[in-house]
Amino acid sequence: MGVTLKLATSLDGRIATASGESRWITGPAAREQVHRLRAMHQAVLIGVETAIADDPELTVRLPGFVGFQPVRVVLDSRQRLPLTSKLVRDAGRLPTVVITGQNPNNRLTDVGVTVLQVDERDGRPEPKAALAALRAHLPLGEAAGVFIEGGGQVAASFLAADLVDALEWFRAPIVLGDEGRPAVGAFVLKDLAAAPRFRRVAVEAVGDDLWERYEKA
């Protein structure tokens, strides 16, 4: 399995309002499907800004689910993940990893968080290095599937590094406008030919939302 990027957006590709409100853009049927997708991957990855703003659990919460929970992973260049966050509070029970460019901070390791140090680029963990360190840490190694759930700059960095193998895009029938926060943050393309390209393989209605699936072209 490779790297899958999940997007849950408005029709105009926004993941939150200008103020940062994002719960819930998509409906319950789409969110249930996301839990099924989590269950198919060994790790779920987000950026620290998403971790702080949303305080997610990143667990599979499906009726009757008894499988293994994915490893929860946060890209956190300065190890800012709050000790009060759900991810840290559950770290003793559920595997939780912080990937950073700094020496591991005892504030996190003492409560059960695994901290992996990697090279940085522009003050953030370098995506290829982060992925290599994570896969070396996971039992399945190179075969491990990684499910990226946000935010916009994390999505942009993995797309720009050509590391995304598949997209799972849930689009809600709402419009948030230009001031809304984009699903994919800024990255520089020299020309159109350099743009990441994907091939749509499926489209399905889930409740009021549309679920589009893409593979790397």
C-alpha positions as CSV (number, residue, x, y, z in Angstrom):
1,M,0.0,0.0,0.0
2,G,1.1,3.5,-0.7
3,V,0.2,7.0,0.4
4,T,-3.4,8.1,0.2
5,L,-4.6,11.7,0.6
6,K,-8.1,12.3,1.9
7,L,-9.8,15.6,1.2
8,A,-13.2,16.6,2.6
9,T,-14.1,19.9,1.0
10,S,-16.8,22.2,-0.2
11,L,-17.6,22.3,-3.9
12,D,-14.9,25.1,-4.3
13,G,-12.2,23.0,-2.6
14,R,-12.3,24.6,0.9
15,I,-11.7,22.6,4.1
16,A,-12.8,25.4,6.5
17,T,-14.3,28.8,6.7
18,A,-12.1,31.9,7.0
19,S,-12.4,31.6,10.8
20,G,-11.3,27.9,10.7
21,E,-14.7,26.3,11.3
22,S,-14.6,22.9,9.7
23,R,-17.0,20.6,11.6
24,W,-18.7,19.3,9.8
25,I,-18.4,20.1,6.1
26,T,-19.3,16.6,4.9
27,G,-22.2,14.5,6.3
28,P,-22.4,11.4,8.5
29,A,-22.3,8.9,5.5
30,A,-19.0,10.4,4.2
31,R,-17.5,10.5,7.7
32,E,-18.4,6.8,8.2
33,Q,-16.6,6.0,5.0
34,V,-13.5,7.8,6.2
35,H,-13.5,5.5,9.2
36,R,-13.5,2.5,6.9
37,L,-10.6,4.0,4.9
38,R,-8.7,4.5,8.1
39,A,-9.1,0.9,9.0
40,M,-7.5,-0.1,5.7
41,H,-4.2,1.8,6.5
42,Q,-1.5,1.3,9.1
43,A,-1.0,4.9,9.9
44,V,-3.1,8.1,9.8
45,L,-1.1,11.4,9.4
46,I,-1.9,15.0,10.0
47,G,-0.1,18.3,10.6
48,V,0.2,19.9,14.0
49,E,-2.0,22.8,13.0
50,T,-4.9,20.4,12.3
51,A,-4.1,18.5,15.6
52,I,-4.4,21.7,17.6
53,A,-7.4,23.2,15.8
54,D,-9.5,20.0,15.6
55,D,-8.2,17.9,18.5
56,P,-9.0,14.7,16.6
57,E,-8.7,11.1,17.9
58,L,-7.7,9.6,14.4
59,T,-9.2,6.3,15.4
60,V,-11.5,3.9,13.6
61,R,-14.9,4.3,15.3
62,L,-17.3,1.9,13.5
63,P,-20.0,-0.3,15.2
64,G,-18.5,-3.7,16.0
65,F,-15.0,-2.8,14.8
66,V,-12.4,-5.1,16.5
67,G,-9.4,-4.7,14.2
68,F,-6.1,-2.9,14.9
69,Q,-6.2,0.9,15.2
70,P,-3.9,2.8,12.9
71,V,-0.8,4.5,14.3
72,R,-1.6,8.2,14.8
73,V,1.1,10.5,13.3
74,V,1.6,14.2,13.6
75,L,4.1,16.3,11.7
76,D,5.2,18.7,14.3
77,S,8.4,20.7,13.6
78,R,8.6,22.3,17.1
79,Q,6.8,19.5,19.1
80,R,3.9,21.8,20.0
81,L,1.3,19.0,20.3
82,P,-0.5,19.8,23.5
83,L,-0.4,17.4,26.4
84,T,-4.1,17.9,26.9
85,S,-4.9,16.8,23.3
86,K,-6.7,13.5,22.8
87,L,-3.8,12.2,20.8
88,V,-1.4,12.6,23.7
89,R,-3.9,11.6,26.4
90,D,-4.4,8.2,24.6
91,A,-0.7,7.7,23.7
92,G,-0.2,5.1,26.4
93,R,-3.0,3.0,24.9
94,L,-2.8,3.8,21.2
95,P,0.4,4.2,19.2
96,T,1.1,7.9,18.6
97,V,4.1,9.3,16.7
98,V,5.4,12.9,16.3
99,I,7.8,13.5,13.5
100,T,10.0,16.6,14.0
101,G,13.3,18.1,13.0
102,Q,14.4,18.6,16.6
103,N,15.7,16.3,19.3
104,P,12.9,14.4,21.0
105,N,11.3,16.3,23.8
106,N,10.8,14.5,27.1
107,R,7.5,16.4,27.5
108,L,6.1,14.0,24.9
109,T,8.2,10.9,25.3
110,D,7.5,10.7,29.0
111,V,3.8,10.3,28.3
112,G,4.2,7.6,25.7
113,V,4.5,9.5,22.4
114,T,7.2,8.2,20.0
115,V,9.2,11.1,18.6
116,L,11.1,10.6,15.3
117,Q,13.7,13.2,14.3
118,V,14.1,13.8,10.5
119,D,15.7,16.4,8.2
120,E,13.7,19.6,7.7
121,R,13.0,21.8,4.7
122,D,11.8,25.3,5.1
123,G,11.4,24.7,8.8
124,R,9.1,21.6,8.4
125,P,9.8,17.9,8.4
126,E,10.9,16.9,4.8
127,P,8.1,14.7,3.4
128,K,10.3,12.0,2.0
129,A,12.4,11.8,5.1
130,A,9.3,11.8,7.3
131,L,7.7,8.9,5.3
132,A,11.0,6.9,5.3
133,A,11.3,7.3,9.1
134,L,7.7,6.4,9.7
135,R,7.8,3.3,7.5
136,A,11.0,2.2,9.2
137,H,9.2,2.5,12.5
138,L,6.0,0.6,11.4
139,P,5.9,-3.2,11.5
140,L,5.0,-3.5,7.8
141,G,7.8,-1.2,6.7
142,E,7.7,-0.2,3.0
143,A,4.3,-2.0,2.6
144,A,2.6,0.2,5.2
145,G,-0.3,2.2,3.9
146,V,-0.3,5.9,5.1
147,F,-3.6,7.8,5.2
148,I,-3.1,11.6,5.1
149,E,-6.0,13.6,6.5
150,G,-4.7,17.2,6.6
151,G,-4.2,20.0,6.7
152,G,-3.7,22.0,3.5
153,Q,0.1,22.6,3.8
154,V,0.7,18.9,4.6
155,A,-1.3,18.0,1.5
156,A,0.7,20.4,-0.6
157,S,4.0,19.2,0.6
158,F,3.3,15.5,-0.1
159,L,1.8,16.4,-3.5
160,A,4.8,18.6,-4.4
161,A,7.1,15.8,-3.5
162,D,5.2,13.4,-5.7
163,L,4.5,11.0,-2.8
164,V,0.7,10.7,-3.1
165,D,-0.5,7.5,-4.8
166,A,-4.2,8.0,-4.4
167,L,-6.8,10.6,-3.6
168,E,-10.1,10.0,-1.7
169,W,-12.0,13.2,-2.2
170,F,-15.3,13.9,-0.4
171,R,-17.1,17.0,-1.7
172,A,-20.1,18.5,0.1
173,P,-22.7,20.5,-1.8
174,I,-21.8,23.8,-0.2
175,V,-19.7,26.8,-1.3
176,L,-17.3,28.6,1.2
177,G,-15.8,31.2,-1.1
178,D,-12.3,32.6,-1.7
179,E,-11.7,33.4,2.0
180,G,-12.2,29.8,3.0
181,R,-9.2,27.7,3.8
182,P,-7.9,25.7,0.8
183,A,-7.7,21.9,0.8
184,V,-4.2,22.1,-0.7
185,G,-1.8,24.8,0.4
186,A,0.8,26.7,-1.6
187,F,3.5,25.1,-3.6
188,V,5.3,26.3,-6.7
189,L,5.0,24.8,-10.1
190,K,7.4,25.8,-12.9
191,D,4.9,24.9,-15.6
192,L,1.7,23.0,-16.1
193,A,3.5,19.8,-17.2
194,A,4.9,19.6,-13.6
195,A,1.5,19.5,-12.0
196,P,0.7,16.2,-10.1
197,R,-1.8,14.3,-12.3
198,F,-4.4,11.7,-11.3
199,R,-6.8,9.4,-13.0
200,R,-10.4,9.2,-11.7
201,V,-11.3,5.6,-11.0
202,A,-14.7,5.9,-9.3
203,V,-17.5,8.3,-8.3
204,E,-20.1,7.5,-5.8
205,A,-22.8,9.5,-3.9
206,V,-22.5,9.1,-0.1
207,G,-25.5,10.7,1.5
208,D,-25.6,14.3,0.2
209,D,-21.9,14.3,-0.6
210,L,-19.9,13.1,-3.6
211,W,-17.0,10.6,-3.2
212,E,-14.4,10.7,-5.9
213,R,-11.5,8.3,-6.1
214,Y,-8.3,9.0,-8.0
215,E,-5.0,7.1,-8.6
216,K,-1.7,8.6,-9.7
217,A,-1.6,8.9,-13.5
